[in-house]
């Protein structure tokens, strides 16, 4: 059992406690940014949208996206073979950043792992 755990750690298929907390933080940022994006579009479709309020939403979305990308880049350096992390990063790439090629690449790597 200890040998299997050591082997999984060497392959970086398991995340440490710190990496799990960082991944949870990144996923929370992505969820919040997606919620802000929905609110942005709902308020944009109003008859007379408040442009200052929409700008605040866009700045907050950009801040959360940048913060999540930074966390994912750090996690990709240490645990690029973890399927949970790859799935989560593909959600960020595909839905928030709209980088379909990066999202597909992560999904393929997740299936390979």
C-alpha positions as a LaTeX table, in Angstrom:
\begin{tabular}{lrrr}
\hline
Residue & $x$ (\AA) & $y$ (\AA) & $z$ (\AA) \\
\hline
Unk1 & 0.00 & 0.00 & 0.00 \\
Unk2 & 2.80 & 2.38 & 0.87 \\
Unk3 & 4.56 & 1.54 & $-2.39$ \\
Unk4 & 1.39 & 2.34 & $-4.38$ \\
Unk5 & 0.99 & 5.63 & $-2.55$ \\
Unk6 & 4.62 & 6.51 & $-3.25$ \\
Unk7 & 4.23 & 5.54 & $-6.90$ \\
Unk8 & 1.09 & 7.69 & $-7.25$ \\
Unk9 & 2.89 & 10.60 & $-5.61$ \\
Unk10 & 5.84 & 10.23 & $-7.98$ \\
Unk11 & 3.47 & 10.25 & $-10.94$ \\
Unk12 & 1.73 & 13.27 & $-9.35$ \\
Unk13 & $-1.69$ & 11.76 & $-9.84$ \\
Unk14 & $-2.58$ & 12.61 & $-6.24$ \\
Unk15 & $-2.70$ & 16.14 & $-4.91$ \\
Unk16 & $-1.22$ & 17.25 & $-1.61$ \\
Unk17 & $-3.37$ & 19.11 & 0.90 \\
Unk18 & $-1.95$ & 22.46 & $-0.17$ \\
Unk19 & $-2.55$ & 21.69 & $-3.84$ \\
Unk20 & $-6.14$ & 20.65 & $-3.09$ \\
Unk21 & $-6.78$ & 23.93 & $-1.26$ \\
Unk22 & $-5.27$ & 25.90 & $-4.15$ \\
Unk23 & $-7.40$ & 23.94 & $-6.64$ \\
Unk24 & $-10.53$ & 24.60 & $-4.56$ \\
Unk25 & $-9.64$ & 28.29 & $-4.47$ \\
Unk26 & $-9.19$ & 28.38 & $-8.25$ \\
Unk27 & $-12.49$ & 26.55 & $-8.80$ \\
Unk28 & $-14.25$ & 28.99 & $-6.47$ \\
Unk29 & $-12.82$ & 31.90 & $-8.49$ \\
Unk30 & $-14.03$ & 30.32 & $-11.75$ \\
Unk31 & $-17.52$ & 29.70 & $-10.33$ \\
Unk32 & $-17.75$ & 33.27 & $-9.05$ \\
Unk33 & $-16.54$ & 34.67 & $-12.38$ \\
Unk34 & $-19.10$ & 32.59 & $-14.29$ \\
Unk35 & $-21.84$ & 33.86 & $-11.96$ \\
Unk36 & $-20.68$ & 37.44 & $-12.51$ \\
Unk37 & $-20.71$ & 36.83 & $-16.25$ \\
Unk38 & $-24.33$ & 35.65 & $-16.09$ \\
Unk39 & $-25.28$ & 38.74 & $-14.06$ \\
Unk40 & $-23.40$ & 40.94 & $-16.56$ \\
Unk41 & $-25.40$ & 39.58 & $-19.50$ \\
Unk42 & $-28.70$ & 39.82 & $-17.62$ \\
Unk43 & $-28.06$ & 43.45 & $-16.74$ \\
Unk44 & $-26.81$ & 44.27 & $-20.23$ \\
Unk45 & $-30.12$ & 43.12 & $-21.69$ \\
Unk46 & $-32.11$ & 45.54 & $-19.56$ \\
Unk47 & $-33.79$ & 48.43 & $-21.41$ \\
Unk48 & $-31.35$ & 50.98 & $-19.92$ \\
Unk49 & $-28.30$ & 49.21 & $-18.51$ \\
Unk50 & $-26.11$ & 50.97 & $-15.97$ \\
Unk51 & $-22.73$ & 51.11 & $-17.73$ \\
Unk52 & $-20.73$ & 51.84 & $-14.58$ \\
Unk53 & $-22.18$ & 48.76 & $-12.90$ \\
Unk54 & $-21.37$ & 46.67 & $-15.98$ \\
Unk55 & $-17.79$ & 47.93 & $-15.97$ \\
Unk56 & $-17.42$ & 46.89 & $-12.33$ \\
Unk57 & $-18.66$ & 43.40 & $-13.25$ \\
Unk58 & $-16.17$ & 43.17 & $-16.12$ \\
Unk59 & $-13.27$ & 44.26 & $-13.92$ \\
Unk60 & $-14.24$ & 41.71 & $-11.29$ \\
Unk61 & $-14.52$ & 38.95 & $-13.92$ \\
Unk62 & $-11.08$ & 39.87 & $-15.30$ \\
Unk63 & $-9.56$ & 39.90 & $-11.80$ \\
Unk64 & $-11.00$ & 36.48 & $-10.90$ \\
Unk65 & $-9.99$ & 34.98 & $-14.25$ \\
Unk66 & $-6.41$ & 36.22 & $-13.92$ \\
Unk67 & $-6.20$ & 34.98 & $-10.34$ \\
Unk68 & $-7.52$ & 31.53 & $-11.33$ \\
Unk69 & $-5.17$ & 31.30 & $-14.32$ \\
Unk70 & $-2.18$ & 32.08 & $-12.12$ \\
Unk71 & $-3.15$ & 29.32 & $-9.71$ \\
Unk72 & $-3.69$ & 26.82 & $-12.53$ \\
Unk73 & $-0.32$ & 27.67 & $-14.11$ \\
Unk74 & 1.40 & 26.97 & $-10.79$ \\
Unk75 & $-0.52$ & 23.72 & $-10.38$ \\
Unk76 & 0.26 & 22.61 & $-13.95$ \\
Unk77 & 3.97 & 22.89 & $-13.19$ \\
Unk78 & 3.77 & 20.41 & $-10.32$ \\
Unk79 & 0.82 & 18.11 & $-11.01$ \\
Unk80 & 0.04 & 18.05 & $-14.71$ \\
Unk81 & $-1.00$ & 14.37 & $-14.56$ \\
Unk82 & $-3.91$ & 14.84 & $-12.16$ \\
Unk83 & $-7.24$ & 14.28 & $-13.96$ \\
Unk84 & $-9.25$ & 16.41 & $-11.50$ \\
Unk85 & $-6.97$ & 19.38 & $-12.02$ \\
Unk86 & $-6.99$ & 18.92 & $-15.81$ \\
Unk87 & $-10.81$ & 18.78 & $-15.88$ \\
Unk88 & $-11.04$ & 21.90 & $-13.79$ \\
Unk89 & $-8.53$ & 23.75 & $-15.98$ \\
Unk90 & $-10.46$ & 22.72 & $-19.10$ \\
Unk91 & $-13.58$ & 24.37 & $-17.62$ \\
Unk92 & $-11.64$ & 27.61 & $-17.13$ \\
Unk93 & $-10.14$ & 27.44 & $-20.62$ \\
Unk94 & $-13.34$ & 26.46 & $-22.40$ \\
Unk95 & $-16.03$ & 28.47 & $-20.65$ \\
Unk96 & $-14.35$ & 31.54 & $-19.24$ \\
Unk97 & $-11.31$ & 32.24 & $-21.39$ \\
Unk98 & $-12.86$ & 30.72 & $-24.53$ \\
Unk99 & $-9.63$ & 29.00 & $-25.56$ \\
Unk100 & $-11.19$ & 25.89 & $-27.11$ \\
Unk101 & $-7.88$ & 24.36 & $-28.24$ \\
Unk102 & $-6.43$ & 24.50 & $-24.71$ \\
Unk103 & $-9.65$ & 23.06 & $-23.27$ \\
Unk104 & $-9.66$ & 20.17 & $-25.75$ \\
Unk105 & $-5.98$ & 19.50 & $-25.09$ \\
Unk106 & $-6.66$ & 19.26 & $-21.33$ \\
Unk107 & $-9.66$ & 16.98 & $-21.86$ \\
Unk108 & $-7.58$ & 14.66 & $-24.05$ \\
Unk109 & $-4.78$ & 14.57 & $-21.47$ \\
Unk110 & $-7.31$ & 13.82 & $-18.73$ \\
Unk111 & $-8.68$ & 10.87 & $-20.71$ \\
Unk112 & $-5.15$ & 9.64 & $-21.40$ \\
Unk113 & $-4.25$ & 9.79 & $-17.70$ \\
\hline
\end{tabular}
